[in-house]
């Protein structure tokens, strides 16, 4: 077992044993994009992290608003929390990030996995961003390496690389809780797609199996839910053990070859995310909106016949 994973396991075990404080997790679900965002905090110091926040965007009108982000601000203020981190699990293709807006409102260090540079290269070229668009991750305040440790108040945290859905996917282990981004979904729904630029089904399988080496009792918080057939309510929290036993795509006993074949076949039936072109050119810039042009307006670029 690799050392990064061993250290993540230690944090979960120590938290479950009461040797570290258990984080408080508050979720915010955006039904328009089926996205779960989170505020995680230390109950003693009230230090907090915000994970995967959503900026509301209406595609037909090209108007954005901060309603979802303001709900997070209201919660942080009502609980007296101090924002230390703004964490992205990956560069999202289904929603625009509200991280810069929230950073201006409540502070915090904006961070993502170091492989965001690969995503910036892919989508920088797709949008013909030119040399003025830095592809070195410098739009973010911090780039995490695999296994890197950080803290929220006094709660120990570890970063685990989890590529496959995108090259830059990471999972955050925070106390006994794991925020896995777009790797795993609820056991009855399965796993994330791998057919978008930079995705890789074999990488995703290996990332998932790595995460499933974490203790069964670890709480697992997901980035999305789409309600599996036969389920009437949204859900975005489960456990590592539940995924190992019952995940319809990646439970124990499913081989890499079986997963890749099934995942590839399913991906071929999926439509592109509705906001991929709008979201990626914003999120590759750490959520920064395009600059105001000479007429006082902002513009997004839409490449034709490209993806």
C-alpha positions as YAML, in Angstrom:
chain: A
units: angstrom
residues:
- id: 1
  name: UNK
  ca: [0.00, 0.00, 0.00]
- id: 2
  name: UNK
  ca: [1.34, 3.46, -0.88]
- id: 3
  name: UNK
  ca: [2.28, 5.87, 1.89]
- id: 4
  name: UNK
  ca: [-0.23, 8.53, 0.86]
- id: 5
  name: UNK
  ca: [-3.04, 6.05, 1.27]
- id: 6
  name: UNK
  ca: [-1.63, 4.78, 4.57]
- id: 7
  name: UNK
  ca: [-1.59, 8.31, 5.97]
- id: 8
  name: UNK
  ca: [-5.18, 8.91, 4.83]
- id: 9
  name: UNK
  ca: [-6.25, 5.70, 6.54]
- id: 10
  name: UNK
  ca: [-4.52, 6.81, 9.75]
- id: 11
  name: UNK
  ca: [-6.51, 10.05, 9.80]
- id: 12
  name: UNK
  ca: [-9.81, 8.21, 9.40]
- id: 13
  name: UNK
  ca: [-8.96, 5.59, 12.04]
- id: 14
  name: UNK
  ca: [-7.80, 8.22, 14.54]
- id: 15
  name: UNK
  ca: [-10.95, 10.26, 14.01]
- id: 16
  name: UNK
  ca: [-13.26, 7.29, 14.43]
- id: 17
  name: UNK
  ca: [-11.36, 6.37, 17.60]
- id: 18
  name: UNK
  ca: [-11.87, 9.84, 19.03]
- id: 19
  name: UNK
  ca: [-8.20, 10.80, 18.83]
- id: 20
  name: UNK
  ca: [-9.05, 13.64, 16.43]
- id: 21
  name: UNK
  ca: [-12.13, 15.84, 16.25]
- id: 22
  name: UNK
  ca: [-14.82, 14.77, 13.83]
- id: 23
  name: UNK
  ca: [-15.61, 17.44, 11.24]
- id: 24
  name: UNK
  ca: [-19.08, 18.95, 10.91]
- id: 25
  name: UNK
  ca: [-20.33, 18.65, 7.33]
- id: 26
  name: UNK
  ca: [-23.13, 20.75, 5.86]
- id: 27
  name: UNK
  ca: [-24.28, 20.02, 2.32]
- id: 28
  name: UNK
  ca: [-25.87, 22.32, -0.26]
- id: 29
  name: UNK
  ca: [-27.55, 20.62, -3.24]
- id: 30
  name: UNK
  ca: [-28.09, 22.48, -6.51]
- id: 31
  name: UNK
  ca: [-30.80, 20.60, -8.38]
- id: 32
  name: UNK
  ca: [-30.23, 22.58, -11.59]
- id: 33
  name: UNK
  ca: [-26.79, 20.96, -11.98]
- id: 34
  name: UNK
  ca: [-27.32, 17.99, -9.63]
- id: 35
  name: UNK
  ca: [-24.28, 19.20, -7.67]
- id: 36
  name: UNK
  ca: [-23.56, 18.80, -3.97]
- id: 37
  name: UNK
  ca: [-21.35, 21.48, -2.41]
- id: 38
  name: UNK
  ca: [-20.10, 21.32, 1.15]
- id: 39
  name: UNK
  ca: [-18.96, 23.39, 4.09]
- id: 40
  name: UNK
  ca: [-16.75, 21.37, 6.44]
- id: 41
  name: UNK
  ca: [-15.66, 22.79, 9.77]
- id: 42
  name: UNK
  ca: [-13.84, 22.09, 13.01]
- id: 43
  name: UNK
  ca: [-16.48, 22.32, 15.78]
- id: 44
  name: UNK
  ca: [-14.03, 23.83, 18.28]
- id: 45
  name: UNK
  ca: [-11.98, 26.38, 16.32]
- id: 46
  name: UNK
  ca: [-14.81, 26.96, 13.77]
- id: 47
  name: UNK
  ca: [-12.24, 26.90, 10.97]
- id: 48
  name: UNK
  ca: [-13.92, 25.84, 7.73]
- id: 49
  name: UNK
  ca: [-13.44, 24.72, 4.14]
- id: 50
  name: UNK
  ca: [-15.85, 25.15, 1.24]
- id: 51
  name: UNK
  ca: [-15.84, 22.35, -1.35]
- id: 52
  name: UNK
  ca: [-17.07, 22.60, -4.97]
- id: 53
  name: UNK
  ca: [-19.35, 25.68, -4.73]
- id: 54
  name: UNK
  ca: [-21.75, 26.49, -7.58]
- id: 55
  name: UNK
  ca: [-22.26, 29.78, -9.41]
- id: 56
  name: UNK
  ca: [-25.80, 29.83, -10.81]
- id: 57
  name: UNK
  ca: [-25.85, 30.08, -14.59]
- id: 58
  name: UNK
  ca: [-28.81, 30.17, -16.98]
- id: 59
  name: UNK
  ca: [-27.62, 28.96, -20.37]
- id: 60
  name: UNK
  ca: [-30.46, 30.31, -22.57]
- id: 61
  name: UNK
  ca: [-30.10, 33.85, -21.18]
- id: 62
  name: UNK
  ca: [-26.36, 33.64, -20.37]
- id: 63
  name: UNK
  ca: [-27.05, 35.25, -17.01]
- id: 64
  name: UNK
  ca: [-25.32, 34.25, -13.81]
- id: 65
  name: UNK
  ca: [-26.14, 34.92, -10.18]
- id: 66
  name: UNK
  ca: [-24.80, 34.13, -6.73]
- id: 67
  name: UNK
  ca: [-27.95, 32.77, -5.07]
- id: 68
  name: UNK
  ca: [-26.42, 29.37, -4.29]
- id: 69
  name: UNK
  ca: [-23.17, 30.94, -3.10]
- id: 70
  name: UNK
  ca: [-25.04, 33.36, -0.87]
- id: 71
  name: UNK
  ca: [-26.70, 30.42, 0.89]
- id: 72
  name: UNK
  ca: [-23.20, 29.24, 1.78]
- id: 73
  name: UNK
  ca: [-22.22, 32.72, 2.96]
- id: 74
  name: UNK
  ca: [-25.33, 32.90, 5.13]
- id: 75
  name: UNK
  ca: [-24.49, 29.55, 6.74]
- id: 76
  name: UNK
  ca: [-20.87, 30.53, 7.39]
- id: 77
  name: UNK
  ca: [-21.94, 33.80, 8.97]
- id: 78
  name: UNK
  ca: [-24.71, 32.23, 11.05]
- id: 79
  name: UNK
  ca: [-22.33, 29.62, 12.46]
- id: 80
  name: UNK
  ca: [-19.50, 32.09, 13.03]
- id: 81
  name: UNK
  ca: [-17.12, 30.11, 10.81]
- id: 82
  name: UNK
  ca: [-13.74, 31.26, 9.52]
- id: 83
  name: UNK
  ca: [-13.04, 30.10, 5.97]
- id: 84
  name: UNK
  ca: [-9.52, 28.75, 5.58]
- id: 85
  name: UNK
  ca: [-9.87, 26.81, 2.31]
- id: 86
  name: UNK
  ca: [-11.84, 26.83, -0.93]
- id: 87
  name: UNK
  ca: [-11.31, 23.33, -2.33]
- id: 88
  name: UNK
  ca: [-12.09, 22.13, -5.84]
- id: 89
  name: UNK
  ca: [-12.14, 18.36, -6.41]
- id: 90
  name: UNK
  ca: [-11.60, 18.97, -10.15]
- id: 91
  name: UNK
  ca: [-12.35, 21.44, -12.93]
- id: 92
  name: UNK
  ca: [-16.09, 20.93, -13.31]
- id: 93
  name: UNK
  ca: [-17.79, 20.53, -16.68]
- id: 94
  name: UNK
  ca: [-21.35, 20.85, -15.40]
- id: 95
  name: UNK
  ca: [-21.33, 24.09, -13.43]
- id: 96
  name: UNK
  ca: [-19.38, 27.30, -13.08]
- id: 97
  name: UNK
  ca: [-17.38, 27.54, -9.88]
- id: 98
  name: UNK
  ca: [-18.38, 30.16, -7.31]
- id: 99
  name: UNK
  ca: [-14.99, 29.94, -5.57]
- id: 100
  name: UNK
  ca: [-13.76, 33.43, -6.58]
- id: 101
  name: UNK
  ca: [-17.05, 34.99, -5.53]
- id: 102
  name: UNK
  ca: [-16.91, 33.25, -2.16]
- id: 103
  name: UNK
  ca: [-13.26, 34.10, -1.68]
- id: 104
  name: UNK
  ca: [-14.13, 37.77, -2.06]
- id: 105
  name: UNK
  ca: [-16.96, 37.38, 0.45]
- id: 106
  name: UNK
  ca: [-15.50, 35.10, 3.12]
- id: 107
  name: UNK
  ca: [-11.81, 34.58, 2.29]
- id: 108
  name: UNK
  ca: [-9.88, 31.33, 2.10]
- id: 109
  name: UNK
  ca: [-7.08, 29.79, 0.04]
- id: 110
  name: UNK
  ca: [-8.30, 28.49, -3.33]
- id: 111
  name: UNK
  ca: [-6.79, 25.08, -4.12]
- id: 112
  name: UNK
  ca: [-7.01, 22.16, -6.55]
- id: 113
  name: UNK
  ca: [-4.85, 19.20, -7.60]
- id: 114
  name: UNK
  ca: [-1.59, 19.92, -9.41]
- id: 115
  name: UNK
  ca: [-2.74, 18.09, -12.56]
- id: 116
  name: UNK
  ca: [-5.01, 21.06, -13.31]
- id: 117
  name: UNK
  ca: [-2.14, 22.11, -15.58]
- id: 118
  name: UNK
  ca: [-2.98, 19.17, -17.87]
- id: 119
  name: UNK
  ca: [-6.62, 20.27, -17.99]
- id: 120
  name: UNK
  ca: [-5.53, 23.84, -18.73]
- id: 121
  name: UNK
  ca: [-3.42, 22.63, -21.64]
- id: 122
  name: UNK
  ca: [-6.27, 20.57, -23.12]
- id: 123
  name: UNK
  ca: [-8.97, 23.20, -22.78]
- id: 124
  name: UNK
  ca: [-6.68, 26.16, -23.34]
- id: 125
  name: UNK
  ca: [-5.99, 24.73, -26.77]
- id: 126
  name: UNK
  ca: [-9.67, 23.87, -27.34]
- id: 127
  name: UNK
  ca: [-10.69, 27.47, -26.65]
- id: 128
  name: UNK
  ca: [-7.64, 28.89, -28.45]
- id: 129
  name: UNK
  ca: [-6.90, 30.84, -25.29]
- id: 130
  name: UNK
  ca: [-3.54, 32.02, -26.57]
- id: 131
  name: UNK
  ca: [-0.29, 32.71, -24.70]
- id: 132
  name: UNK
  ca: [-1.99, 35.16, -22.34]
- id: 133
  name: UNK
  ca: [-3.69, 32.20, -20.66]
- id: 134
  name: UNK
  ca: [-1.19, 30.67, -18.24]
- id: 135
  name: UNK
  ca: [-1.25, 26.88, -18.22]
- id: 136
  name: UNK
  ca: [0.75, 26.53, -15.00]
- id: 137
  name: UNK
  ca: [-2.08, 26.57, -12.46]
- id: 138
  name: UNK
  ca: [-1.11, 30.03, -11.25]
- id: 139
  name: UNK
  ca: [-4.76, 31.15, -11.24]
- id: 140
  name: UNK
  ca: [-5.16, 29.05, -8.08]
- id: 141
  name: UNK
  ca: [-3.58, 29.96, -4.74]
- id: 142
  name: UNK
  ca: [-2.30, 26.43, -4.12]
- id: 143
  name: UNK
  ca: [-1.82, 23.21, -6.10]
- id: 144
  name: UNK
  ca: [-1.97, 20.00, -4.07]
- id: 145
  name: UNK
  ca: [0.33, 17.04, -4.61]
- id: 146
  name: UNK
  ca: [-0.78, 13.48, -3.99]
- id: 147
  name: UNK
  ca: [-0.53, 12.70, -0.29]
- id: 148
  name: UNK
  ca: [-0.14, 16.30, 0.75]
- id: 149
  name: UNK
  ca: [-1.30, 17.11, 4.27]
- id: 150
  name: UNK
  ca: [-3.17, 20.22, 5.36]
- id: 151
  name: UNK
  ca: [-5.37, 21.17, 8.29]
- id: 152
  name: UNK
  ca: [-8.75, 22.77, 8.92]
- id: 153
  name: UNK
  ca: [-8.39, 24.18, 12.41]
- id: 154
  name: UNK
  ca: [-6.93, 21.13, 14.15]
- id: 155
  name: UNK
  ca: [-8.52, 18.52, 11.87]
- id: 156
  name: UNK
  ca: [-6.00, 16.57, 9.83]
- id: 157
  name: UNK
  ca: [-6.59, 16.32, 6.08]
- id: 158
  name: UNK
  ca: [-4.94, 14.46, 3.22]
- id: 159
  name: UNK
  ca: [-5.17, 14.77, -0.55]
- id: 160
  name: UNK
  ca: [-5.41, 11.68, -2.74]
- id: 161
  name: UNK
  ca: [-5.05, 11.96, -6.50]
- id: 162
  name: UNK
  ca: [-8.09, 10.44, -8.21]
- id: 163
  name: UNK
  ca: [-7.78, 10.92, -11.99]
- id: 164
  name: UNK
  ca: [-9.98, 9.27, -14.58]
- id: 165
  name: UNK
  ca: [-13.04, 11.47, -14.89]
- id: 166
  name: UNK
  ca: [-10.56, 14.26, -15.52]
- id: 167
  name: UNK
  ca: [-6.76, 14.27, -15.18]
- id: 168
  name: UNK
  ca: [-7.00, 16.65, -12.21]
- id: 169
  name: UNK
  ca: [-9.43, 14.77, -9.97]
- id: 170
  name: UNK
  ca: [-8.56, 14.59, -6.29]
- id: 171
  name: UNK
  ca: [-10.28, 13.32, -3.15]
- id: 172
  name: UNK
  ca: [-10.01, 15.14, 0.16]
- id: 173
  name: UNK
  ca: [-9.81, 13.06, 3.32]
- id: 174
  name: UNK
  ca: [-10.93, 15.36, 6.16]
- id: 175
  name: UNK
  ca: [-11.10, 13.60, 9.50]
- id: 176
  name: UNK
  ca: [-13.36, 10.58, 8.96]
- id: 177
  name: UNK
  ca: [-14.91, 12.08, 5.81]
- id: 178
  name: UNK
  ca: [-13.92, 11.63, 2.17]
- id: 179
  name: UNK
  ca: [-14.96, 14.10, -0.54]
- id: 180
  name: UNK
  ca: [-14.40, 12.14, -3.73]
- id: 181
  name: UNK
  ca: [-15.51, 14.57, -6.45]
- id: 182
  name: UNK
  ca: [-16.56, 12.87, -9.69]
- id: 183
  name: UNK
  ca: [-15.19, 9.40, -9.08]
- id: 184
  name: UNK
  ca: [-17.95, 7.51, -7.29]
- id: 185
  name: UNK
  ca: [-21.67, 8.21, -7.19]
- id: 186
  name: UNK
  ca: [-24.24, 6.54, -4.94]
- id: 187
  name: UNK
  ca: [-23.91, 2.73, -5.03]
- id: 188
  name: UNK
  ca: [-27.12, 2.36, -7.05]
- id: 189
  name: UNK
  ca: [-25.93, 4.88, -9.67]
- id: 190
  name: UNK
  ca: [-22.30, 3.86, -10.11]
- id: 191
  name: UNK
  ca: [-19.43, 5.99, -11.30]
- id: 192
  name: UNK
  ca: [-18.52, 9.10, -13.27]
- id: 193
  name: UNK
  ca: [-18.12, 9.29, -17.04]
- id: 194
  name: UNK
  ca: [-14.67, 9.16, -18.63]
- id: 195
  name: UNK
  ca: [-15.32, 10.25, -22.21]
- id: 196
  name: UNK
  ca: [-14.68, 13.98, -21.83]
- id: 197
  name: UNK
  ca: [-11.31, 15.41, -22.97]
- id: 198
  name: UNK
  ca: [-8.57, 13.98, -20.74]
- id: 199
  name: UNK
  ca: [-10.76, 11.24, -19.24]
- id: 200
  name: UNK
  ca: [-9.57, 7.65, -18.94]
- id: 201
  name: UNK
  ca: [-11.66, 4.67, -17.80]
- id: 202
  name: UNK
  ca: [-8.68, 2.61, -16.66]
- id: 203
  name: UNK
  ca: [-7.39, 5.49, -14.58]
- id: 204
  name: UNK
  ca: [-10.82, 5.95, -13.02]
- id: 205
  name: UNK
  ca: [-11.03, 2.27, -12.07]
- id: 206
  name: UNK
  ca: [-7.62, 2.42, -10.40]
- id: 207
  name: UNK
  ca: [-8.54, 5.64, -8.59]
- id: 208
  name: UNK
  ca: [-11.75, 4.06, -7.33]
- id: 209
  name: UNK
  ca: [-10.03, 0.91, -6.13]
- id: 210
  name: UNK
  ca: [-7.51, 3.08, -4.28]
- id: 211
  name: UNK
  ca: [-10.30, 4.99, -2.53]
- id: 212
  name: UNK
  ca: [-12.05, 1.73, -1.67]
- id: 213
  name: UNK
  ca: [-8.97, 0.72, 0.35]
- id: 214
  name: UNK
  ca: [-9.99, 3.35, 2.91]
- id: 215
  name: UNK
  ca: [-11.82, 2.09, 6.03]
- id: 216
  name: UNK
  ca: [-15.37, 0.85, 5.41]
- id: 217
  name: UNK
  ca: [-16.80, 3.21, 8.03]
- id: 218
  name: UNK
  ca: [-15.43, 6.36, 6.40]
- id: 219
  name: UNK
  ca: [-18.18, 8.77, 5.42]
- id: 220
  name: UNK
  ca: [-18.17, 9.39, 1.67]
- id: 221
  name: UNK
  ca: [-19.53, 12.64, 0.24]
- id: 222
  name: UNK
  ca: [-20.25, 12.80, -3.49]
- id: 223
  name: UNK
  ca: [-20.25, 15.70, -5.93]
- id: 224
  name: UNK
  ca: [-23.43, 14.69, -7.77]
- id: 225
  name: UNK
  ca: [-26.58, 12.64, -7.68]
- id: 226
  name: UNK
  ca: [-29.02, 12.00, -10.50]
- id: 227
  name: UNK
  ca: [-31.47, 9.61, -8.73]
- id: 228
  name: UNK
  ca: [-30.95, 6.06, -9.87]
- id: 229
  name: UNK
  ca: [-33.95, 4.29, -11.48]
- id: 230
  name: UNK
  ca: [-36.42, 3.37, -8.79]
- id: 231
  name: UNK
  ca: [-35.13, 5.93, -6.28]
- id: 232
  name: UNK
  ca: [-37.35, 8.98, -5.71]
- id: 233
  name: UNK
  ca: [-35.03, 11.16, -3.63]
- id: 234
  name: UNK
  ca: [-31.60, 12.66, -4.13]
- id: 235
  name: UNK
  ca: [-28.74, 11.34, -2.01]
- id: 236
  name: UNK
  ca: [-25.08, 12.32, -1.84]
- id: 237
  name: UNK
  ca: [-23.70, 10.70, 1.31]
- id: 238
  name: UNK
  ca: [-22.75, 7.05, 1.74]
- id: 239
  name: UNK
  ca: [-19.79, 5.05, 3.10]
- id: 240
  name: UNK
  ca: [-16.73, 3.40, 1.64]
- id: 241
  name: UNK
  ca: [-18.08, 0.05, 2.82]
- id: 242
  name: UNK
  ca: [-21.40, 0.54, 1.05]
- id: 243
  name: UNK
  ca: [-19.59, 1.32, -2.21]
- id: 244
  name: UNK
  ca: [-17.38, -1.75, -1.91]
- id: 245
  name: UNK
  ca: [-20.37, -3.99, -1.41]
- id: 246
  name: UNK
  ca: [-22.95, -2.53, -3.76]
- id: 247
  name: UNK
  ca: [-21.61, -0.06, -6.34]
- id: 248
  name: UNK
  ca: [-23.20, -1.17, -9.58]
- id: 249
  name: UNK
  ca: [-20.09, -0.37, -11.64]
- id: 250
  name: UNK
  ca: [-17.14, -0.87, -9.29]
- id: 251
  name: UNK
  ca: [-18.03, -3.07, -6.31]
- id: 252
  name: UNK
  ca: [-15.62, -5.71, -5.07]
- id: 253
  name: UNK
  ca: [-15.21, -8.50, -7.60]
- id: 254
  name: UNK
  ca: [-15.56, -6.39, -10.75]
- id: 255
  name: UNK
  ca: [-12.35, -6.50, -12.76]
- id: 256
  name: UNK
  ca: [-10.65, -3.61, -14.50]
- id: 257
  name: UNK
  ca: [-11.50, -5.04, -17.91]
- id: 258
  name: UNK
  ca: [-15.16, -5.48, -17.01]
- id: 259
  name: UNK
  ca: [-15.32, -1.94, -15.66]
- id: 260
  name: UNK
  ca: [-13.65, -0.39, -18.71]
- id: 261
  name: UNK
  ca: [-15.97, -2.24, -21.11]
- id: 262
  name: UNK
  ca: [-19.10, -1.26, -19.19]
- id: 263
  name: UNK
  ca: [-18.00, 2.32, -18.59]
- id: 264
  name: UNK
  ca: [-17.04, 2.84, -22.24]
- id: 265
  name: UNK
  ca: [-20.36, 1.42, -23.45]
- id: 266
  name: UNK
  ca: [-22.34, 3.62, -21.08]
- id: 267
  name: UNK
  ca: [-20.35, 6.74, -21.96]
- id: 268
  name: UNK
  ca: [-21.22, 6.24, -25.63]
- id: 269
  name: UNK
  ca: [-24.90, 6.76, -24.78]
- id: 270
  name: UNK
  ca: [-24.46, 10.00, -22.79]
- id: 271
  name: UNK
  ca: [-25.06, 13.52, -24.05]
- id: 272
  name: UNK
  ca: [-22.44, 16.12, -23.27]
- id: 273
  name: UNK
  ca: [-22.90, 18.10, -20.05]
- id: 274
  name: UNK
  ca: [-25.15, 21.04, -20.88]
- id: 275
  name: UNK
  ca: [-22.72, 23.65, -19.59]
- id: 276
  name: UNK
  ca: [-19.40, 22.09, -20.57]
- id: 277
  name: UNK
  ca: [-18.35, 24.86, -22.97]
- id: 278
  name: UNK
  ca: [-19.33, 27.64, -20.60]
- id: 279
  name: UNK
  ca: [-18.04, 25.93, -17.46]
- id: 280
  name: UNK
  ca: [-14.66, 24.72, -18.63]
- id: 281
  name: UNK
  ca: [-13.42, 28.04, -19.98]
- id: 282
  name: UNK
  ca: [-14.29, 29.59, -16.62]
- id: 283
  name: UNK
  ca: [-13.19, 26.76, -14.34]
- id: 284
  name: UNK
  ca: [-9.83, 26.27, -16.06]
- id: 285
  name: UNK
  ca: [-9.21, 29.85, -14.87]
- id: 286
  name: UNK
  ca: [-10.09, 28.94, -11.25]
- id: 287
  name: UNK
  ca: [-13.63, 30.21, -11.72]
- id: 288
  name: UNK
  ca: [-12.64, 33.62, -13.02]
- id: 289
  name: UNK
  ca: [-15.15, 35.13, -15.43]
- id: 290
  name: UNK
  ca: [-13.92, 36.56, -18.74]
- id: 291
  name: UNK
  ca: [-12.64, 40.14, -18.44]
- id: 292
  name: UNK
  ca: [-14.92, 43.03, -19.26]
- id: 293
  name: UNK
  ca: [-14.44, 44.19, -22.86]
- id: 294
  name: UNK
  ca: [-14.47, 47.71, -24.25]
- id: 295
  name: UNK
  ca: [-18.28, 47.86, -24.33]
- id: 296
  name: UNK
  ca: [-18.52, 46.94, -20.64]
- id: 297
  name: UNK
  ca: [-19.71, 43.35, -21.26]
- id: 298
  name: UNK
  ca: [-18.21, 39.90, -20.75]
- id: 299
  name: UNK
  ca: [-18.20, 37.18, -23.41]
- id: 300
  name: UNK
  ca: [-17.78, 33.41, -23.48]
- id: 301
  name: UNK
  ca: [-16.35, 31.64, -26.53]
- id: 302
  name: UNK
  ca: [-18.22, 28.75, -28.16]
- id: 303
  name: UNK
  ca: [-16.05, 26.67, -30.53]
- id: 304
  name: UNK
  ca: [-17.92, 25.04, -33.42]
- id: 305
  name: UNK
  ca: [-17.57, 21.40, -34.52]
- id: 306
  name: UNK
  ca: [-15.02, 20.72, -31.80]
- id: 307
  name: UNK
  ca: [-16.35, 18.25, -29.21]
...
